Amino acid sequence: MADARSTPALPAVTRRSDYAPPEWLVPQVALDFALDPSATRVRARLEVVRGGAHAAPLRLDGAGQEPLAVTVDGVAVDDWTLDGEQLVIPLTGDAHVVETEVVIAPDRNTQLMGLYASGGNLCTQCEAEGFRRITYFPDRPDVLATYRVRMSADKARFPVLLANGDPVASGDGDDGTHWAEWHDPWPKPSYLFALVAGELTVNRDTFVTRSGRTVQLGIWVRAADAAKTDHALAALKLSMAWDERVYGREYDLDVFNIVAVDDFNFGAMENKGLNIFNSRYILADPDTATDYDYDAIAAVVAHEYFHNWSGNRITCRDWFQLSLKEGFTVYRDQGFSADQGSPAVRRIEDVRALRAAQFPEDAGPLAHPVRPESYIEISNFYTATIYNKGAELIRMMATMLGAQRFRAATDLYFERFDGTAATCEDFVRCMEEAGDIDLSQFRLWYSQAGTPRVSATLEHQPGSGRATLNLAQKVPDTPGQSNKSPQVLPLKLRLFGAETGQPLSDEQLFVLCESYASVTFETVTERPVVSLNRGFSAPVVVESDRSAADLAFLARHDDDPFARYEAMQQLMLDTLVAATIEGEADHDPVIRAVADTLDDALDDTGLDRAFVAEAVLLPAESFIGDQLSSVDPEAIFQAREALRRDMARALDARWRAACDPATIRPYAYTPGDKGVRRLRNVALGYVAASGAADAAALAYAQFEGADNMTDRQGALTALAGGTSAERDAALDIFYHRYAGNALVLDKWFQTQALSSRADTPRLVAELAEHPDFTLANPNRARALVGAFAVNQRAFHAAGGAGYVWLADQLLALDALNPQTAAKLLPPLGRWRRFDPARAALMRAQLERIVSAPGISKDLFEQASKSLEG
């Protein structure tokens, strides 16, 4: 699809305060597609109704299509005009039938928005503003319509024709074509429109709803991939049953289809009745997918299915309310995933993701509230803040209300706003009414950016029988916001006795609403140690006066799994920060604590091995850097490697016991088996870090003998950071074994891009010239370019070559796919966090990007805000 690619000096800004209801509503839409990759004709019939007393013409959004004809009430008109790319039609009455015909070119649409070609098939992606690339329409989420869709296409080339809703009719034409009609009876915004045409096969099943209706389920893929869809189909059925049981939500159509495509900007899309997925979140078998992939597939399938109610039946009034559907649905899919396996491990994974992506976002130039106030390009607000922090807001409300009142509040929300375009305020008001709670101050979470910091000190006089926990909070300044008000922080707390290890109090929920507050505990019979923010009940940074000994104690004795994990991580983090700043630190407390945790796991005391694997992992280099006023990537790397090496050598026997080949059993996807594999591969990484003479041979033996991708990639990762002959052999074997499998080759590229080798920048530059590398596929771009940009040591290597290379890739990618390019820019935007030399080099590349001719507004917004913030 041809695009006019020019960036105005002052790009238009959309502001939440300027929201106005639509001037024209479109209750019903009929679309007729004559599908062809190079020239698809789209006829649209819109029943339009004037919204209120005004004389404004009908304005229909468009982008890149060629208008062929316009009729009003069956009569061709020529008084329409184009205002930019908006089609403007004067209308005199309050209700009309407007018909348009346009032609579009899916095979030239490299942006992957609207109707585009992927692997010989045609598919759509319309969120947020892709429908305007298909036909002229008021492309905004508060215009809800019912849709009838007719498609005709060459039957041999496109034997499968799918759209939203339920199938109505189909038949053959006289010229080798065929046609199909679909009807979606539920009003929806244009961003939920979907269409797929191609040569696909289907894995079918059925689901019987709680009211006794039978729903036909189908996952559509290329024939060669059909055997890899069973896990996704099983996850879909589990999701449907879980949503009925936990939220009372029943599916509302006769069919539910999923289509997997290779070229997709997102993970998946919740289009009504026809979800379109990035194939990486559908296809899985033990040989090609890791346990992480299996878990992610189940989570994303659940997420998109849950959107049927939290996103489709109730949608967003405007895009500033994006977290209304995304934050709530992430919270729902997190709950589903926790119920399918280990709740503790799932919570650890969710918090790690939040800290890796959202905390840096909150602390950088692109910080924004969960409900933003303005944007240049809406696709730039599909962020960790909207999704992950938004989910934490829902979690805090659920914590304060309790399970019963929270369920009553969600029931009220679904009942009151079904079939409408709602706001975040609507959701919060339902929480207040059904939960009998005042959330006036809590609303600040939606309008204030930044991660609150909580300091905690515990006072105790021996023999007094009392302890006092002093708490203080501060919300740091962010671009455009300073001097912020205190936020509502629900903090779960408990005291433990330092001598006995026994609880000294019940767990209590203390809601911190002021800048300062104290909590008093009675009947304290021994020196207490406080367990803070248990379960990560509030998304905050906690700074406490707990000693290394206290943290080690909690890492062994805390009865809250997340708090136990957090104590171990804080002990490691304190050690690593000290080593980075001072050049050395005492490693013994960490080693002793890790030894105790490993002993508990290896002695089969019931401690979940997946939890142990998470607890003994060192904090990431980026997270260590987040604790420092100025980031020195090489110093952080050396400090982390030194601790990792000492842990590896001191606990060598334990690591070898955990990764002993005798622990390997035939592959099974069960929580217990996943935990054994997870700990085995973490342990193998530590053996590799020890520098032991047999480490490469041990990893290579696992690589060769593995009957599953989890163990095979775990071994490859352990080898990738070294220089052994086994490393080179494994990479070569892996590549040739999976040549032609795009998803597995993504792992091959990513593993090398994340390597800690000193020459990784050179290797990555060479991989960019590899015949299998392409920027045109978002998965492949993320696997190499995205992975390299988060490799702290490699990306920030002295001299700035990594910054130049990333800027080169972003500018090239921007010409193809602005959305993906913009999402890969943030590592450059954190230049203020680094030493002056690196900061200057990073800033220079941002300036180069901003001044590049023809830059998209997607990339311009991210780069310019990174310079100004």
N, C-alpha and C positions, 0 to 999 in steps of 0.2 A: 504494500500500500504506500503510495507516494505521500510524503509529508512535507509541509512547509516548515523547515527547521531554522528558525531565527529567534534569537533571544532579545526582547526589548530591553532598552537601557534600564527601565524600571518595570519589572514584571508585575502584572496585576496581582493584588493581594485579596484573598477572600477572608472576610472577618465574620466571626460568630455573631457579633452585635448587629450585623446588617441583615440577618435572616428575615425573610418575609415569606408568607405562604405563597404557594404557586398561583400564578394568575389564571392558568388554565389547567383543568384536571382532565385525565384521560381514563375514564372508567373501563373502556374495552379497546383491545388491540387485536387486529388480525394481520398476520404476516405471511407472505408468500415468497418462498425462496426458489429461484432457478439456480441451482448450485453448480458452480464451475470454478476451479482453482484460480484461473486468471481473470474471470469476468463473471462474478455472481450478480444476478439481478434480484433486488429486494423490493417488493411492493408492500407498502404498509398502509393499513386502513385504521385510522384513529378516530374514535368517537370522542370529541372534545367538548368540554363544558366549561363555561366561564366561571371562574372562582371569585365571586364577589362583584361589587358594583364598580366597574372600571371600563375604560375604552381601549385598553392596551391590545395590540395585535398578538397573534399566536407566535411565540418564538420557540423554535425547535433546534436543539443542539445537533451539530454535525461535526465530522472530522475526517477529511480525506476522501469522501465519496464524491461521485459525479452525479448531480441531480439530472434526471431525465424528464420528469413530468410531475405536475402538481394539480390536483383537482379538489374542489370544495363542493360538497353535496352533489357529486357526480358531474360537475361541470369543470372543464379544464380552465385554469386561470393563469394569467401571465403577470399579475401585479405583485408577485412575490419578489423578495430581494434577499441578498446575502449580506449580513452584517458580520464581517469576519467570516466565520464558518457557521454562524447561526442562520437558519432559514426563517425569514420573517414573512408572515402571511396576514394581511389585514382581514379581519372578520367582523361582521356587523351584528350578528345575532348572539344568543347565549349558548347555543348548542349547534354543532356542525359535525359533518363527517369529512375529514381531511384525508386524502390519499396522496401518497408520494411514491415515486419509483426512482431508484438509484442503482448505480453499478459500483461494485467494489472489487478489489483484487486480493483475495486471501493469500495467494502465494508470494506476494511482495510485502506482506505485513510482518516485518521482523520484530516489531514491538510486542507481538504476542498479546495484543489487546484488541477486542472486537472479534471478528471472524478471521481465522488464520489457518494456514496449512501446517501439519506436523506429521512427519512420517507417512506421507501419502494420504492422510485423512484430513478432514476439515473439522475444526472445533472452535469454541468461543471462550473468551474470558471477558466479562463485562464489569467486574468490580475493579476500580470504583467508577470510572467514566469511560468504559469501553463500548457501551451500547451505541453511543453516538457515532462510532466508527462503522456501524452496521447500517443504520438508517437514521433519519431525522426524528428526534424525539425530545421531550423535556426531560433530559437525562439527570434526574435528581431523585434521591431516595424517598421523598415524600409524595411522589406521584405514583399511586398504586393502581394497577390495572389487571384485569383478567386477560389471558392471552390464548388465541387460537393460532396455530402455526401449521402451514402447509409447506412441505419441501418436495422438490422434484430434482432428480439427478440421474446420471448414467448408472444403470443398475449394475453393470459389471464392475465399474470403478468404485461405486459407493453403494454396496448392497444393504448397508445398515443405515437407517435414518432415525435419529432420536431427538427428542426435544423435552421441554418441561411438561410435567403433568402426566396425564394418562393418554394412551393411544386411542384414536377415534376411528380411523379408517386408513386403508392403504390399497394400492393397486398398481397396475402396469400401464405404461403409455404405449403408443404405437411405434415409437422410434428408438427402442432400446432403453428408454428411461423407466423409472418407477416413481411413485409418490407415496407420501405418508402424511397423515394429519394428526396433530396432538392438541389436547386442550388442558389448560391448567385452570381449574375453577377458583383457585384462591388468589385474591388480589396480591400483586407483588410489584416491587419497584423494578425498573429496567435493569439494574445491576445484577438481578437474579436470573435473567434470561440465559438460556443455554440451548445449544444445538450441536449435534455431532453427526457427521456423515463419513462413512468409510468402510473398509474391509476389516471387520472385527468378529471375534467369537465371544461367546458369553458363558459364564459360569452361573447357573441359576439355582435358586433355592426359594423357600417361602417362609414367611413369618406370620403367625396367627396372633393378632393383637388381643388385648385383654377383653375387648368387647366381642371377639369372635370373628373379626374380619381377616381374610387371608390376603396378604400382601405379596406380590411377586417381586422377588429380588433378582438383580442381575449385575454382574461385574463384567464389563466389556473390555477386551484387550486383543492384541494380536494373537493369532492362533498359537504361536510358539510360546506365549507367556501364560496360557490358560492354567497350566498346572501350578503356577505360582500365586494363584488368587484365593486359595482355600482359607488361608489365615485371615485375610481381609474380610472375606465373606462371613467367617465365624465371628469376627470382631463386630461386624455390622449387626448380627443377630443379638449378640450380647449387649450391644449399645441400646438396641430397641427395647429389650427387656428391662435393662437397668433404668432407662428414662421413664418407663411406665412405673417401675417399683419405687424409685427414689423421688421423682418429681411429678408423677401422675400424668405424664405426657404420652399420648398415643399418636401413632402415625396416621395421616389423614388422606392418603391417596391409595390407589390400587396397585401401583408399581413404584419401586424405588430402584433407580439405576445409577451405577457408577461407571465412568469411563476413565481409563488410564492413558495419559499421553506423555511423551518424552520431553516435549518443549513446553515449559510452563513456568511462569514467573513466581508463582507461589507454591505452597505445599499442596493445597487443594481448594476447591470452591464449592460452596453449599447451595448452588442453584436448585430451585425447588423441584424435587423429584428426579433430578439428573445432576448428580455431583460429578464434577470433572477434577481428576486428581493428577498431580505429578506422579509418574509411574514409580518413583522411589518410595512412595507411601502406599503402594498397593502390592507390588511384586515381591514375593519372598519364598525362598526355600532354604534349607539348612546350608546348602553349598554356596549360595550367593548372598545371603543376608545374615547379618550379625544379630545377636540377641537385642542389641539396641535398635536395630532396624525393625525387628518384630514388634518391640514395645512401641516404637514410634508409629508404625502402621496402625496398631490398635488405637492409639491415642488420637491420631488424625482422623481415622474413620469415625471414631466416636465424636470428635469435635464437630465435624461437618454434619453428621446426623443430628446432633443436639441443636445445631443451628435451625433445624426445621421449626422449632418453637422460639428459641432465643436468637432471633435474627431474621427469620422468614415470616412466620405468622405475626411476629412483632418485629418491625424493622426500625431503622434510625430515621428521625425527622430530618437530620442533616448530617454531614460527615463529621462535624465536631462531636457528635454523639457516638462515634465509632466504637468506643469502649463499652457502650451499652450492650452491644451484641458480642463483641470480642472478649472483653474482660469477663463477662458472665459465663460465656461458653468455655473459655479456658478454665475457669474455676470448675465448671461441670465436668470437663474432660479429665482434669486432674483428680477429681473425686472418683470417676470411673476407673482410671488407671490404678489408683491406690487400692481400690476394691478387688482388682484382678491379680494383685501380687503383694508386694511388701509396702504397706503405707509409709513406713519409715524411710525406705530407700527412695520411694517416689517423692517424698517431701524434700529429701536431700537433693535430688536431681532438680526439682523445681526451683529451690533456693539457689543452687549453683548457677542455673541458667539466668535467674534474676540478677545475681551479682556479676555474672560475666558480661551481660549485655545491658541491663537496665540501669544498674548503679552507675556505670561509666557514662551512660547517656544522661542521667540526672546530674552528673558532675561536670559535663562538658558543654560545648557551645550549642549543641542541639537539644538541650534540656527543654522540655515542654510539659505542661500539665496533662493529666489523664484526659481532660476535656480541653483541648487546645483552644486558643482564641483567634488564631489566624493561620493561613497557609498560602503558599504560592502553588504548590502541586500536592494534591491530596494523597497521592501514592507514597509521599515521603512520611506520612503519619501512620503507616502500618509498621509500628515500632514496638520495641519491648515495653515501653511505657504504656501504650494503649492496651497491649495484650497482657503481659506478665504483671506489671504493676496494677493494671486494671483488675486482674484476677485477685490480687492481694487485697484490694479494697472490698471486693465481694466477700472474701474470706474473713476480713475483720468484722464486717457487719454480721456475718453468720456466727462468728464467735461471740459477739456481744448479745445477739438475740437468742442463741441456743438453737438446737436442731428443730424443735417443734415449732417455735415461732418463726424461724426462717422459712420452713416449708409453708407455713400459712401465708407468709409475705410473698413468696414466689407464686403460690396459687392465686393470690389477689392480683399480682402483676399480670400473669397470663390471662386471667379472666377479664380484667379491666381494659387491657390494651390490645387484645387479640384483634388482628386485622387493621392495625393502625401503625403509624410512624411515630415513635415515642422518643423521649429524651432520658438522659441520665437522671434528671430531677424526678421524672415520673417513677423511675425504679426506686430511688431513695425514699420517695414519699410513701410507696407501698411498704417498704421496710419499716418506716415509722408507724404507719397506721396499724398494720397487722402485728408488729413487734412491740407496740406500746413503748416507744423509745423516741427521744428527741435527738435527731441527727443534724441539728443546725450547724454545730461546729464541725462535725465530721465532713460536711460538704467541702471544707477546705482541701481535702484530699483531691477533689476534682479540679480545683483551680490553682493550687500551688504546686509548682515543680520542686524538685530537690528531694533528697533522701534525708529524713530527720536523723539526727545523731543524739543518742541517749547516753548520758554518763551515769554510772551507778556506783555508789560506795556503801559498804555495809559496816555499821557500827555495832559493837557488842562489848559489854563489860562483863568479864567472867564473874559468875555468881549472881548476876542481876536477873537472870531468867528472861531477858528481853533483848531483842535485836531490832535495829532500825535501818531500813534501806532507804537511802537518799537518792532521788532520781531527778535529773535535769534533762531538758530537751532543747534542741535548737534546730531550726530548719535553715540550711545554708542559703546564701544568695545564689541566684541563677540568672541567666541573661533576661533582663527586663523585669526581674522581681527581686526585691530586697526587703529587709526588715519585716520578715514574715511572722504571722501569728502562730502560736503553738497549735499543734494538731492533736487529734484524738488518737491515742496509742494504747490499744488493748494488750497488756503485757501479762503473760502467764508466768507465775513465780512459784518457787518452792525452796525451802531450806533443808539442808542435810547436815548431819552431825559429822564433823571432821574426824572424830575418833571411831565412832561406831559404823559410819556409813549409812545410818538409818535416817529416814525422813523425820524432820523436826516439825513439820507442818503439812497440812493438806495443800495441794496445788490451789492457788487462788488466781483469779483474774483481776488485775488492777488496771483500771483505765486512767492513764495519765493524760490529763487535759490541759494542765498548766505548764509554765516553764519550769517550775520546781514543785516537788511533792515528796512526802515521806510515807513509808509503809512500816508499821510497827508489828512485830511478831512477838507473841507471848509464849510462855512455857518453853523457853530455849534452854536446854539443860547442858549443852556443851558448845564448843566453838562452832559456829555455823558457817556453812559455805552455801552461797546462793546460786540457784539455777535460774537463769534469766531468759526471758523471751522464749519460753519453751514452745517447741513446735514452730518456731519462727512466727509467733502470733501477730507480730507487727513488722512490716518491711522497713527496718531501721538498722543503723549501725550502732552497736553497743560498745561502749568503752567502760570498763570496770576496773576496780582495784584488786581483782582476784590474782593471786600469785601463780607462778608456774606450778607449785605444789597443789594449789586449789584446782587448777585446770586439769592436772593429771588425775586428781582425785575424782573429779566429775566425769572424766573420760572413762573411769572404771566403774563408778557407782551410780551415776545419774540414772533414774528409771524412765526418763523421757528420751527415746532414741535420738531425736534430733539434737537435743541439748547435749547428749553424750558425744555425738559427732562434732557438734560445735565447739565443745571444750577441747577436743583433740586438735581441731583445726586452728583454734585460737592459740593453743600452745605452740603449734608449728609456726603459725604466722608471726607470733612475737619473736620467736627464735630467728626466723628468716629476716625480719625487718632489722633486728639488732645486727645480724651478720652483714647485711647489705650496707648499713650505715657505718659500722665499726670495723668491718673486715673480718670479724670472727664472732662466734657465739658458742655457748655451752650446748652441745647436742645431746648430752646424756638424759635430761628429763624427757625429751621427745622419744629417744630410743627406748627408755624404760616403759613409757606409756604405750608405745606401739607393741612392744614385746608382750605386755600384759593382755592387750586386745587380741593379738594373734594367738596367744596361749588359750584364751577363752574360746576362740573359734576352733583351733586345731584339736582341743580336748573335747570337742562336741558337747559343749555345755548348753547348747541350744541357741547360741548367738548366731544370727543370720549371717552367712558368709558374704552375701551381697552387701550387707551393712558394713561388715568389717573391711571389705575392699574399698568402700567409700571413705571410711574413717582413716585408713592408713595412707591414703593418697595425699601427697603434699599439695598445698595451695598452688594454683596456677601462677605463672610469672606475672601475668597482667594484674591479678588480684593483689599480689604483693606490691606491685607498683602503685596500685590505688591507695595504699596506706602511706605513701611517701609524698613529700612536698615537691620533690623533683625526681623524676624517674631516670635511673641509670640502668638500661636493660642488661648490659654486660655484667655489671656488679650483681644484679638480681640473679642472673643465670648462674654465675659462679657460686653465689651463696646457696642457691637451691641445689645445685649439683653436688656441692660439698656435703650438705646434710643428707641428700639422697644416697651418696656414696657411703657415708658413715653408717646410715641405717641399713644399707644393703650388706655391708661387711659384718657389722655387729650382729645382725639377725639372719645371717646366711643360712643356717640350718633350718630356721623356720620358713624362710622363703622357699627353699628347696622342697620342704615337706609340702607346702601349699601347691607347688607346681609339679610335684612328682608325677611322672607319666602313669603311675599306678592309680592316680585319682581320676583318670580319664575313663568315662563310660560312653557307650553309644549315645549319640545326640538325642536329647529330649528337651522340649521347650516347656519346662516346669519351673516354678520359683526356686526350688532347691537346686536343680541342675544349673540354672542360670547363675545362682550364687557361687557354686563351685567353679564354674568357668570364669566368672568375674574375678574372684580372688586368685585363681590360677594365673590369669594374664597380668594382673597387677604384680603378683609375686615374680613372674618371669621378667617383668620390666625392672624390678629391683635387682635380680640376679645379673641382668645385663649391665645395670649401673655400677655393680661392684667391680667390674673390670676383670672378673674371674676368667682364667684361660679357657674354660670350657663353656662360657656363657653363650657364645655364638652357636656352638654345636648343639647346645641344649635347645635354644630357640629354633634352630633349623630342623631339629628332629621333630619338634612339635609342629612346625610348618608342614613338613612332609607327611606326617602321620595324621593330621587333622581330618576329621570327617565333617567339619562344619566351618563356616566362615568366621565365627567368633574366635575360635582358636587359631585359625589360619592367619587372620589379620592381626590378632594379638601377637603372634610370633613375628609377623612381618614388621609391626610397629617396634618391637623390641630390637630387631635387627637394623631398622632404618637409620637410627642415629649413630651407628658404628661405621667401621671401615673394613669389615671382614669380607672374605671371599664369599661367605655364606650369605651376606647381605645382597651382594650383586646377583648371586644365583637365585635367591628367593624372588627378588624383584623381576628377574627375567622370566622365571617359571610362572609367576603370578600373572604377568602381562600376557604371555602366550596362552595360558590356560583360559583366560577370560577375554581374549581379543574378540571384539564384536558384541560384548555385553557392556553396554554403556554405563549402567549403574555400578557395576563392579570396577570398571576402569576409573570411574570417579574416585573410588577408594584408593586406587593405585596412585593417581595424581595427588590426592589429598595427603596420603601418608608421607610422601616425599616432601611436599610443601611444608609440612609441620615438623620435619626433622630438625633436631638440635645440632646437626653438623655445622661446622663453621662455613662450609662452602655451599650451604643451601641456597643463598641468593643466585649463585651461578647455575646450580642445578635447576632451579625453578625457571630461570631465563631460557635454559636449554629445553625444558619441558614445554614451554610456550611455543616452541618451534616444532614440537612433535606432531607427526601426521594426525594423531588422534585428538589433538587439542583444537578446540574451536570456541570462540567467544559467542557464537550464535546460539549455543545451548546454555541456558542459565545454570543448570546443574554443573556442567563442566567448568564454566567460569567461576562459580563459587568454589568448586573443588580445588582449583589451582590458585586463582587470583585471591579469592576470599580467604582461603586457608593461609596463604603466605602473609597476607596483611595482618593476621592475628598471631603470627609466629614472632613473638617479641624480639628474640635475639636476631633472627634473620632479617626481618623487616627493618629494624632499627640499627642494623650494622653500620659502623662508622663510615662516613663518606656520603651517605644518603643515596646510594645507588638504588636501594629498594624503593625509596620514595619516587624517584624518577620513573622506575619501571611500573609502579602501580599507577601513576598518573598517565603514562602511555597507554596502559591497558584500559583505564577508565574512559579516556577520550575515544579510543577505538570502539569500545563497547557502547558508549553513548550514541554513536552513529547508528547502532543496530537496535539497542534496547535500553532506553534511558532509565527505566525503572530499576533494572538490575544494576546498572552503573551507579546510580545514586545510592543504592543500598550498600555498595562496597566501599564508599568513600569515608565513612566515619573514622577509621584508624588514622587517616591523615589529619582529621579535624581536631585531634587531641594534642596538637603541637604544644600548647601551653604547659603541658604536664612534663615536658622534657627539658634537658639542659639547653642553654642558649644556642649551641652549635646545631644540634638536631632540630630545635624549634625553628631556626631560620631556614633550614633546608626543607622542612615540611611546609612551612608557610609559603616558600617560593613555589612549590608545586601546586598549592591551592590557588595562588595568584595566577599561575599559568593556566589552570583549568578554567577559572572564572573568565579570563580574557580570551579563551579559545573561540574562534569564530564558529557560529552555528551551534553552540552548546544548547542542550535541552534545558527547559525550565526545571526539570527534575534535578539534574546535576548542578545547575546554577544555584538553586535554593540551598542545597546541602553545602556546597563549597563556599558560597558567600556568607551564610550564617556561621560557618566554621571560622571564617576570617574575622567576623565582627563580634561573635559571642564572647 
